[in-house]
């Protein structure tokens, strides 16, 4: 006799796995690539051990981010149910119970912390600071103007710092400043695009505390900070050799990319920075040129 329950059980399991994957937001996992920034800037990605340590750190921070997404969806579920797009999130739609999402988030956080602890106490401390800051963000700091920008930007800086500590590499202060100002530039640009887009103030209440002129000021300061910090890092290699001097040349496409992205944000684009960067031909060309100069300058010297 055929067991008619088997297909339904199998289907339920597949649906649950899909819901958990959706809860994990794989489209956001690319942010963990910031972990490789420090080893890349140090010209150390040719070392298998460095790549392995950075990869482990990236996996650890990805799991910590998954935990934050789960906690965020639990807390925001009542509001998400009234939003045309966010109502489809697993917790808001009922595909996953808050209890299951919470258990999934706690397990992800514990595994992420365990992985980063294997990379040394410094990396573990950075990971723990990242987790605490993001939990505080979910619990209410995301509704506090200015603080919300700082915490999101800090998340990128901590990832970048963890990449260096995990691989045992000394990190340039200029590199950390580039990470901080660059993250602030992108985060503020995202808020500005959301501010311009009609109706998004409902889904992100903190936008009501901002003004377009203030966001423009912060973007300008962040752009200048990013450019100056990168310039100070890149121009220190002048008079080394012909290859290293290409790092200074890389400032031009880097600065061009910053200005181009600022122009796109001013027109209302920028809610999804990771998508806009690959949609604009000028940004693609500037980014490819910058990456080529950086690669030659760091790895062919």
SVG drawing of the C-alpha trace seen along z (x, -y; Angstrom):
<svg xmlns="http://www.w3.org/2000/svg" viewBox="-2 -71 63 73">
<polyline fill="none" stroke="black" stroke-width="0.4" points="0.0,0.0 1.4,-3.4 2.1,-5.8 0.3,-9.0 1.8,-11.0 5.4,-10.8 5.0,-13.4 3.3,-15.8 6.0,-15.4 8.7,-15.9 7.0,-18.9 6.6,-20.4 10.3,-19.9 11.3,-21.5 9.0,-24.5 10.5,-24.8 14.1,-24.8 13.1,-27.4 11.6,-29.6 14.7,-29.3 16.8,-30.2 14.6,-33.2 14.9,-34.2 18.7,-34.0 18.6,-36.6 21.3,-35.1 21.1,-38.1 22.9,-40.0 25.7,-37.5 28.0,-39.4 28.6,-41.9 30.9,-39.5 33.3,-40.1 34.5,-43.1 36.4,-40.5 38.8,-40.1 39.4,-43.8 42.3,-44.0 44.2,-40.9 43.6,-42.2 45.0,-45.7 48.0,-44.1 48.7,-42.1 48.3,-38.8 45.7,-37.0 48.3,-34.9 48.8,-33.1 46.6,-30.0 46.6,-30.3 45.5,-33.9 42.7,-33.1 41.6,-30.2 41.5,-32.4 39.7,-35.2 37.2,-32.7 36.5,-31.3 36.0,-34.8 33.6,-35.6 31.6,-32.4 31.5,-33.4 30.2,-36.9 27.7,-35.6 26.2,-33.4 26.1,-36.3 24.3,-38.4 21.8,-35.6 21.1,-35.6 20.4,-39.4 18.1,-39.0 16.1,-36.4 15.9,-38.6 14.9,-41.6 12.1,-39.7 10.7,-38.5 10.6,-42.0 9.3,-43.7 6.7,-41.0 3.7,-43.1 4.7,-46.0 5.9,-43.9 2.4,-42.4 1.1,-45.8 3.9,-46.4 3.2,-45.3 6.6,-43.7 7.8,-42.8 4.6,-40.9 6.1,-38.1 8.9,-37.6 8.8,-34.1 7.8,-35.2 5.4,-37.9 3.7,-35.5 3.5,-32.7 5.8,-30.4 8.0,-30.2 6.9,-30.7 8.7,-33.3 9.9,-30.5 11.5,-28.6 13.0,-31.8 14.4,-32.7 16.0,-29.2 17.4,-29.4 18.9,-32.8 20.4,-31.8 22.0,-28.7 23.4,-30.8 24.9,-33.3 26.5,-30.5 28.1,-28.8 29.3,-32.1 30.9,-33.0 32.4,-29.6 34.0,-29.9 35.4,-33.4 36.8,-32.3 38.9,-29.8 40.6,-32.7 41.9,-34.3 40.6,-36.4 40.9,-39.6 38.7,-38.4 36.3,-36.9 36.0,-40.2 35.3,-42.1 32.7,-39.5 31.0,-39.8 31.1,-43.6 29.5,-43.3 26.7,-41.0 26.0,-43.2 25.8,-46.4 23.5,-44.8 21.2,-43.4 21.0,-46.8 20.2,-48.2 17.3,-45.7 16.0,-46.4 15.5,-50.1 18.6,-52.0 17.6,-51.8 14.9,-54.3 17.4,-56.8 18.6,-59.3 22.3,-59.4 22.9,-56.4 21.3,-54.2 23.8,-55.3 26.8,-54.9 25.9,-51.3 25.3,-50.2 28.6,-51.7 30.3,-50.3 29.2,-46.8 31.3,-47.2 34.3,-48.5 34.2,-45.6 34.1,-43.1 37.1,-44.8 39.0,-44.8 38.2,-41.2 39.7,-40.2 43.0,-41.6 43.1,-40.2 42.0,-36.7 44.8,-36.6 47.3,-38.1 48.0,-41.1 48.8,-44.6 46.1,-47.1 46.7,-50.6 44.8,-53.3 44.1,-54.9 42.5,-51.6 40.2,-51.6 39.3,-55.3 38.5,-54.4 36.3,-51.6 34.5,-53.9 33.9,-56.9 33.1,-54.6 30.5,-52.8 29.0,-56.1 28.9,-57.3 27.0,-54.2 24.7,-54.1 23.8,-57.8 23.3,-57.4 20.8,-54.6 18.9,-56.7 18.9,-59.6 17.4,-57.4 14.8,-56.1 14.1,-59.7 13.5,-60.7 11.3,-57.6 7.7,-58.3 6.1,-56.2 9.3,-54.6 9.1,-56.8 6.4,-54.4 8.6,-51.4 11.6,-53.2 10.3,-55.7 13.7,-57.2 13.6,-58.9 11.1,-61.4 14.0,-62.8 16.2,-63.6 16.1,-66.3 17.4,-66.2 19.9,-69.0 21.4,-67.2 21.7,-63.9 23.5,-65.8 25.9,-67.3 26.7,-63.9 27.2,-62.4 29.6,-65.2 31.6,-64.8 31.7,-61.1 32.7,-61.4 35.6,-63.7 36.7,-61.6 36.7,-58.5 38.7,-60.2 41.2,-61.8 41.8,-58.7 42.2,-56.6 44.5,-59.2 46.7,-59.2 46.9,-55.4 47.6,-55.2 50.0,-58.1 52.3,-56.8 53.6,-54.3 55.0,-57.0 58.7,-56.6 58.6,-52.9 58.6,-51.4 56.7,-51.7 54.1,-49.0 53.5,-50.5 53.0,-54.0 50.0,-52.6 48.3,-52.6 48.5,-56.4 47.1,-56.4 44.2,-54.3 42.9,-57.3 41.5,-58.8 39.0,-56.0 38.3,-55.5 37.3,-59.2 35.4,-59.1 33.4,-56.2 32.5,-58.1 31.4,-61.1 29.4,-59.1 27.6,-57.2 26.8,-60.5 25.2,-61.7 23.1,-58.5 21.9,-59.0 20.9,-62.6 18.5,-61.3 16.9,-58.9 18.9,-55.8 20.9,-54.1 18.4,-52.1 20.3,-49.0 23.9,-50.0 25.1,-46.5 22.8,-46.6 23.4,-50.1 27.1,-49.6 26.6,-46.9 23.9,-48.8 25.8,-51.9 28.4,-51.7 30.6,-54.5 30.7,-52.9 31.5,-49.5 34.3,-51.0 35.7,-53.1 35.5,-50.0 37.2,-47.7 40.0,-50.2 40.5,-50.8 40.6,-47.0 43.1,-46.4 45.4,-49.2 45.1,-48.0 45.8,-44.4 48.9,-45.2 50.2,-47.7 49.8,-45.2 50.5,-41.8 53.1,-42.6 55.4,-44.8"/>
</svg>
